[in-house]
Amino acid sequence: MKTQFDVIVIGSFVMALTTRLPRMPHAGESLVADLLDVGPGGKGSNLAVAVARQGKQVGLVAKLGTDLFSSVAFDLWHKEGIDTAHVVQTQDEQTGVALVYLEPNGQNRIGVYPGANLALAAAEVLAIEPYLSGAKVLALQLEIADSAVLAAMQMAHRHNLTVLLNPAPARSLSDEILRQTDVLTPNENESRLLLGLDVSDTGMGHADIGHAEVGRALLDKGPKIIIITLGEHGSLVVQRDAEPVHVPAYPVQAIDTVGAGDAFSGGLCVALAEGRALREAVRWASVTAALSVTHIGAIPGLPTRDQVDARFRTWHQ
């Protein structure tokens, strides 16, 4: 009997090594950290766990090495109830690694070695196609190659799935990929990088006319919906033939913002798979992301369905 999935995630796994520093070091400077955390990460894996913790069946397609870090990935996914039948391994590359530098205010700087993630081939993605019946959403990020991204999108549209793309780490994308995207969820810097704009001219932290103009320009490239995430300032939803809508962030004290974007995308996938209206879906995603930043590490903070539901109902009473 075939497993029926609610959400399909095509993405990445990396082993995350996080240190917290008093501030970001200057060139040539060494600083002493007061925290070290070693744990699973990667945008695809984080998103898949976020969805699974909210009670949805997740089919994951990813590529790992055959090293120690790969066993950490499988242990996590089995614990979270994520189907790994379409996770492949290679001896030619090592499992991806992320080096995370965390500041006391929860902000971070991240360097990623993709490793086996970039070796995920289109044919390996398409192996999950016979299992798409009944699925609602396919989620993607950019820690895998464009060829795998495009193959996944085309596959999803053959089966009428909603395609969500979190364009991170940001890079220039083909018009074909953007046309295949239903929901695009960049942060404010990523939204500008996709248009070739200077990220220093962001109007940082405000859902202002600059963000609306960027959102409309991205719509012109093909996506149906743009959701620009603005951290503690919420998000801006931009659609054709409608005024942009600002959705506030759920208020929490941030400890570690690593993985917040993945949590947002995961919560959004859950809400869209359930057929929630767009604004309600974005609010659900906002609660998911907010709760995720109250712990150190991308995985420990990802909330359960009950936790999100309780905060969501209280927030909107």
C-alpha positions in Angstrom: 0.0 0.0 0.0 1.4 3.4 -1.0 2.0 6.1 1.6 -0.3 9.1 1.0 1.5 12.3 1.6 0.1 15.8 2.5 3.3 17.7 1.7 6.3 16.8 -0.5 9.6 18.4 0.4 12.5 18.4 -2.1 15.4 19.8 -0.2 18.5 19.6 1.8 20.1 18.4 5.0 23.2 19.9 6.6 24.8 19.4 10.0 24.8 22.7 11.8 27.6 23.8 14.1 26.5 26.9 16.0 28.6 29.2 18.2 27.3 32.3 20.0 29.7 35.2 20.0 29.5 38.6 21.8 29.4 40.2 18.3 30.6 39.4 14.8 34.4 39.4 14.6 36.4 41.8 12.5 38.8 40.6 9.8 41.6 38.6 11.5 40.0 38.7 14.9 39.2 35.7 17.1 36.4 35.9 19.7 35.6 33.4 22.5 32.1 31.9 22.2 29.9 31.2 25.2 27.8 28.4 23.5 28.4 25.5 21.1 25.5 23.6 19.6 25.8 20.8 17.1 22.7 19.5 15.5 20.7 18.7 12.4 19.7 21.5 10.0 19.3 22.3 6.3 16.3 24.1 4.8 14.6 21.1 3.4 15.0 19.0 6.5 13.9 21.8 8.8 10.8 22.4 6.8 9.9 18.8 6.7 10.2 18.5 10.5 8.1 21.6 10.9 5.4 20.1 8.8 5.6 16.6 10.5 5.3 18.1 14.0 2.0 19.6 13.0 0.6 16.2 12.2 1.0 16.0 8.4 2.4 13.2 6.4 5.7 14.3 4.7 7.5 12.8 1.8 11.1 13.9 1.7 13.5 13.8 -1.3 17.1 14.6 -0.4 20.7 13.4 -0.9 23.3 12.6 1.8 26.8 11.3 2.0 27.6 8.0 3.7 29.3 9.7 6.7 28.5 10.0 10.3 26.3 13.1 9.7 24.0 11.1 7.4 23.1 8.8 10.3 22.1 11.9 12.3 19.8 12.9 9.5 18.1 9.4 9.3 17.8 9.3 13.1 16.0 12.6 13.1 13.6 11.8 10.3 12.7 8.4 11.7 12.0 10.0 15.1 9.8 12.7 13.5 7.9 10.2 11.4 9.1 11.5 8.0 9.2 9.1 5.1 12.8 8.6 3.9 12.1 6.1 1.1 13.3 8.7 -1.5 16.3 9.9 0.4 19.4 8.8 -1.5 23.1 8.5 -0.6 26.4 9.0 -2.4 30.0 8.0 -1.7 31.2 10.8 -3.9 30.3 13.7 -1.6 30.0 14.3 2.1 26.8 15.4 3.8 26.3 19.1 3.9 27.6 21.3 6.7 26.6 24.7 8.0 28.7 27.0 10.2 26.5 29.3 12.2 27.6 32.4 14.1 25.0 33.7 16.5 24.8 37.1 18.2 23.3 37.7 21.6 20.2 39.3 20.1 19.5 36.1 18.2 20.6 37.3 14.7 23.0 35.1 12.8 25.5 34.7 10.0 25.7 31.4 8.2 28.2 29.7 5.8 27.0 26.5 4.1 28.9 23.8 2.4 26.2 22.1 0.3 28.1 18.8 -0.3 25.7 16.0 -1.4 22.8 18.3 -1.6 23.9 19.8 -4.9 24.3 16.3 -6.3 20.6 15.6 -6.1 19.6 14.8 -9.7 16.3 15.4 -11.5 15.8 11.7 -12.0 16.1 11.1 -8.2 13.5 13.8 -7.6 11.1 12.2 -10.2 11.2 8.8 -8.4 8.6 10.1 -5.9 6.1 11.0 -8.7 4.1 7.8 -8.3 3.4 8.8 -4.7 2.0 12.3 -5.3 -1.7 11.2 -5.4 -3.5 13.1 -2.7 -0.6 15.5 -1.9 -1.5 19.2 -1.7 1.8 21.1 -1.5 5.3 20.7 -2.8 8.0 22.8 -1.0 11.4 23.7 -2.3 14.5 25.7 -1.3 17.7 26.6 -3.1 20.3 24.4 -1.3 19.8 22.0 -4.3 20.6 22.5 -8.0 18.3 24.4 -10.3 17.8 21.2 -12.5 16.3 19.4 -9.5 14.2 22.4 -8.5 12.7 22.7 -12.0 12.1 19.0 -12.4 10.2 19.0 -9.1 8.1 21.9 -10.1 7.1 20.4 -13.4 6.2 17.2 -11.7 4.1 19.0 -9.1 2.1 20.8 -11.7 1.4 17.6 -13.5 -0.5 16.6 -10.3 -2.0 20.0 -9.5 0.0 20.6 -6.3 0.7 24.1 -5.0 4.4 24.8 -5.5 6.1 26.8 -2.7 9.6 28.1 -3.2 11.7 29.6 -0.4 14.5 31.2 -2.5 17.3 30.8 0.0 20.2 30.9 -0.2 19.3 33.6 -2.7 20.7 33.4 -6.3 19.6 34.4 -9.7 16.8 32.2 -11.0 15.6 31.5 -14.5 12.3 32.9 -15.6 11.1 29.3 -16.1 11.6 28.5 -12.4 9.8 31.7 -11.3 6.9 31.0 -13.7 6.5 27.6 -12.2 6.3 29.0 -8.6 2.9 29.5 -7.0 4.0 30.9 -3.7 7.4 32.6 -3.3 8.6 33.4 0.2 11.8 35.5 0.2 13.0 37.6 3.1 13.6 41.3 2.3 17.2 40.8 1.2 16.4 37.8 -0.9 13.5 39.6 -2.6 15.8 42.3 -3.8 18.6 39.9 -4.8 16.2 38.1 -7.1 15.6 41.3 -9.0 19.3 42.2 -9.1 18.8 45.2 -6.7 21.2 46.6 -4.1 20.4 44.9 -0.8 21.7 47.9 1.2 18.6 49.9 0.0 16.0 47.8 1.8 14.1 50.2 4.1 15.0 47.4 6.6 12.3 46.1 8.9 9.3 48.0 7.5 6.5 46.8 5.2 6.8 50.0 3.2 6.2 50.9 -0.4 9.7 49.7 -1.3 8.7 46.1 -0.3 5.4 46.4 -2.2 7.2 47.6 -5.3 9.7 44.7 -5.1 6.8 42.3 -4.6 5.0 43.5 -7.7 8.2 43.3 -9.7 8.6 39.7 -8.6 4.9 39.0 -9.6 5.8 40.2 -13.1 8.3 37.3 -13.3 5.6 34.7 -12.9 4.8 33.7 -9.3 1.2 33.9 -8.3 1.8 35.0 -4.7 4.7 36.8 -3.1 5.2 36.7 0.7 8.1 38.8 1.8 9.1 37.9 5.4 10.3 40.8 7.5 11.5 39.1 10.7 10.0 40.7 13.9 8.1 43.1 11.6 5.9 40.4 10.2 5.4 39.8 6.4 4.0 41.4 3.4 1.6 39.5 1.1 1.6 40.7 -2.5 -0.9 39.4 -5.1 -2.1 40.6 -8.5 -5.1 42.8 -8.6 -5.0 43.4 -4.8 -3.5 45.8 -2.4 -0.5 44.4 -0.4 -1.4 43.1 3.0 0.9 43.4 6.0 0.6 40.5 8.5 2.2 41.3 11.9 4.6 38.9 13.6 3.5 37.0 16.6 5.4 38.6 19.5 8.1 36.6 21.3 11.6 37.1 22.8 13.9 35.7 20.1 16.9 33.6 21.3 18.0 32.1 18.0 16.6 33.0 14.6 18.3 30.2 12.7 15.7 28.3 10.8 12.9 30.8 11.3 12.3 31.1 7.6 12.1 27.3 7.3 9.6 27.2 10.2 7.5 29.9 8.4 7.5 28.0 5.2 6.6 24.8 7.0 3.7 26.4 8.8 2.5 27.9 5.6 2.6 24.4 3.9 0.5 23.0 6.7 -2.1 25.8 6.4 -2.2 25.6 2.6 -2.5 21.8 2.6 -5.6 22.3 4.9 -7.2 24.7 2.5 -7.0 27.8 4.8 -7.5 31.2 3.3 -4.2 33.0 2.4 -4.2 35.6 5.2 -5.0 33.0 7.8 -2.3 30.7 6.4 0.3 33.5 6.7 -0.8 34.1 10.3 -0.4 30.4 11.1 3.0 30.5 9.5 3.9 33.6 11.6 3.0 31.8 14.8 5.1 28.7 13.8 8.1 30.9 13.0 7.8 32.9 16.2 7.7 29.9 18.4 10.7 28.4 16.6 13.1 31.2 17.6 12.6 30.7 21.4 15.2 27.8 21.5 18.8 27.4 20.4 19.1 25.4 17.2 16.7 25.0 14.2 15.1 21.8 15.3 14.4 22.1 19.1 12.2 25.2 18.7 10.0 23.8 15.9 6.5 23.7 17.6 3.9 20.9 17.7 0.4 21.3 16.3 -1.1 21.8 19.8 1.5 24.6 20.5 0.7 26.5 17.3 -3.0 26.0 17.7 -3.0 27.3 21.2 -1.0 30.4 20.4 -3.0 31.0 17.2 -6.3 31.0 19.0 -5.1 33.2 21.8 -3.6 35.7 19.4 -6.8 36.2 17.5 -9.4 36.3 20.3 
